[in-house]
Amino acid sequence: MTAAPVLTAPSIRRRPRPEPARRTVPRRRVDGTVIDAVVLDPGIFGVVPNTSLLHQVITAQLAAARSGTQSTRTRAEVRGGGAKPFRQKGTGRARQGSIRSPQWTGGGVALGPKPRSYRQRTPKKMIRLALHSALSDRAGENKVALVDEWSFPAPKTKDAIAALSALGLDGKVLVVLGPDDGIPDRSFANLPDVRTIQSVELNAYDVMRSDWVVFTDTTLPGESASGSLDDVAHIPGPSDEPVEPARASRPAARRRTRSARKSADAATAADTATATDADADADAAADTAAKSTGAAKSTTARKSTRSTKAAGARKSAAEDTTDSETITDSETTESAGPEAEAAPAVEDASAGPHDEEEGAP
């Protein structure tokens, strides 16, 4: 008796995820002095960015920021129009019931917008993963900076500009501050390319719209560890040339002037005309070669036909000559009669004994 087979649940196939990358950034002071190196949390700064998730979360965030207070009036909400403008029949015009219908000037709006909420429900796990993807993208481009603290004695924009220059930060900068960083918040307030945000409000949209993300020891998310400066890919400084972000630059084709576009169009037209002329010449040469080949073939065919006809004529003439000679021989034989037939017999009889004698031993 055989044992019953054991039924096992089907295994769930999961797509293997790559291991988080280990990235290191230098830890510096406000004046640009490098203190040491810090290893960022791989689960936050080393994951593979999920672009589709970033798009969904950022779209939901921008939609939730809409006030949704737009409104239009329908024909029932517009004042007036209670009476019929003219009688139903006899005027020759289309029948109308109110001067506040959508087809009338000053009438209501058909299917117009009304106040509503554009908010989308987004799970918290998706929001967290989108933030990690954005931070990993900036860390992968070496666009994450770390300072020990913003040691400004007083709120001054001059000190903030000097600190950014010493740290080598250019472009749009996102400064992540803590609850006690009131002085640096006021110092960066007047700079148009610098945006400050509290660490608890850090989101994927603000990270993606900035070129640099600057943290302090108290606002750096995740668990950090001490590292070696040899692992740091690049330490920006005031001597570095400012690099324009790739997504902020416009395509070269849009920067072309009108004259450059005209020159390019003229060159393209000239190349097209040259190519057309070359194609026409090639077609003409091909036609000429085909015609010459056809003429040669026709000449050869005519010569072979003539040769065949001449051979046939010669053969016919030879057959006619043979037939005539045959007719002449038959006529000669008939005119000779029995004499011509007996002569050979006599000659044979006369020649027989002589031959026998000559051949006797």
Secondary structure by P-SEA (a helix, b strand, c coil): ccccbbbbcbbbbbcccccbbbbbbbbbcccccccbbbbcccccccccccaaaaaaaaaaaaaaaccccbbbbcccccccccccccccccccccccccccccccccbbbcccccccccbbbbcaaaaaaaaaaaaaaaaaaccbbbbcccccccccaaaaaaaaaaaccccbbbbbbcccaaaaaaaacccccbbbbccccccaaaaaaccbbbbcccccccbbbbbbcccccccccccccccccccccccccccccaaaaaaaaaaaaaaaaaaaaaaaaaaaaaaaaaaaaaaaaaaaaaaaaaaaaaaaaaaaaaaaaaaaaaaaaaaaaaaacccccaaaaaaaaaaaaaaaaaacc
